[in-house]
């Protein structure tokens, strides 16, 4: 459904004074067909009504263009189609939002996050002091000093894969010490 002006026929411009009245008349007659098209596109009656309303608003904003349009129904159909595409793009962006961000936006906090929020720096230091040196060192370097696996590997002289597994096991041990959960629980 595209709106194209014929190149063979000259465009007859409507006088500016009659363009708003002609546009309003067109909007009244085209409403039911626009709604049917919108309903076919989105399969949602409420959204279809919104799309028709958006189409009317856009057409009224662009009424100066209407004076040069040869086929008003096609022009309105193109506006409706573009509004639908815009709606789909917005929905796609919303769907691409990470789930973690959506959960935090709503205010949902997991029990584990709540428990971690109550752990103070003194408790964390005490738990780290009780850990074996290999786990304590990787945990401190990664979690507190924000070093990369490669930097930790070079500093401690151990393979990168070992760094990863030690960090994972150190986190599980910290969780067990601080939250009173078994090491294999998330």
N, C-alpha and C positions, 0 to 999 in steps of 0.2 A: 504494500500500500504506500506508494510514493506520490509525491506531488511534483509534477513537472510541467513547466510551461511549454507549449508547443512553439517550436522555432519558426514554423511556417506561418503561423497566424500572428498578427500583431496583437499586443496586449492592449486591451481597451481599459484604461484606468477609470474607475468610478470616481465621481466627484467626492472630495473629502467629506462634505456635509452628509452625504447619504451612506458612506461606508459604515458608520456605527449602526445605523438602522438596518442596513442590509445584513450586517454581521449578526445582529441580534435576531433577525428573522431566521437566518441560517442556523443559528444555535438552537432555536426552538424546534425547527423541523428535523435537525440531525440528531437530537438528543437520544432518541430510542435506538437508532442504528449505531451510534457511538457506544451506548451502553451494551448492546449485544456484542459488538466487537471487543469491548473491554472484558466482558464476561468470558468470551471465548479465549482471550489471552491469559487471564489470571485465574479463572474458575473460582472466583470468590465474589459474591454479590456486593459485599461491603467495599472491598477494594475496587471493584469495577465502578461503583458510584463515585469513589474518591478520584479515580483516574479520569472519569468524565468531568468532574468538577475541576480538576487540575487542567484538563484540556480547555475548558471554558475560560478559566483564568488566564492561561497562556495566550489563547486566541484574543482575548480582550487587551492584553498587554501588547500584542503584536498587531493590533488592528490597522496600523499604517501599512503593513505588508499585505493585508487583505485586499487593499485597493489594486494591487498588481496580480492577484491570484485569479486564474481562469476557472479552476474547479474548486469551489469552496469546500465541498464535502471531502475531496481528496486531501486538501490542506488540513482540515480538521483531523482526518484519519492519520495523517503523518504526525501531527502534534500528539495525538493519543498514543501512537506507537512509540514515539520518543519518550513520552512520560512513563510508559510501561518499561521501556529499557532502563531509564533512570532508576525506577523503583527496583528493578532486578539487580542493578549494580549496587545499590545501597544494601539490599538483602545479602548479596554475596560478600560485601565487606563485613557486615555484621556477623555472618556465619564464619568468617575467617578469624574472628577474634579468639584469642586463646582462651581455653576453658578456665585456666587459673585466674585470668584477668576478670572474666565474667563472674566467677565465684566471689572474688574480692569486691567487685562492684556492688553485688547484692548484699554483701556483708556476711556471707556464710564463712565460718571459720571452723576447720576440723578440730576435733578434740586434741589431736597431736599438736597442732599449731598453737592452741590455747595453752597446752602444757609447756611447750617450748617458750612461750611468751613469759611464763612465770619463772623460768630458770634465770637466776641472776648470775653476774660475772663471777662471784665468789664460788658459787656451786659448780660452775663450769670449770674453773681453775682447780678446784678440789678433785673433781672427777678426772680431769686430765692428769693430775699428779698421781692418781692411783693406777693409771694405765701403764702397760708395759712400754718401755722406751721406744720400740719400733713403731707402735701404734700412736703413741703420744706425739712423736716427732712429725709423722706425716699429717696427723690431724691438726697440729698447731700450724705447720707450714701452709697447709692447704686452706684450712678454715679461718685461721686468724691472720696469717700473713698474706693470704690470697696468692700464693705461688702456684705456678702451673705444674702439671705432672712432670714435665720435662725438667723444670728447675729443681723440683724435689728429687727426681731421679739422679741428677748430677750432684746435688748437695750430699745425698746420702749414699751414693754409689750403688744404687739398686736399679733393676730394670723398670721401665715405665709401667709394664703390666703389674708388677709387684706393688708399685705405688698405688695403682687403682684398686687392687684387691685389699691392700692395707687400709686405704681410706674408707672403703665400704665396710670392712669389718670394724674399724675404729668407730665409725658412726653408729653401727649396731650396738657396740659396747657402751658408747656414751648414752645412747637412748635407754639401754637397759639400766645403767647406773642412775641416770637423772629422772627418768620417767617411770621406772619400776616395771618396764615391759621386757618380755623375753627378747633376746637378740634377733631371732628370726622374724619378729613382727615388724610391720611398717609403721 
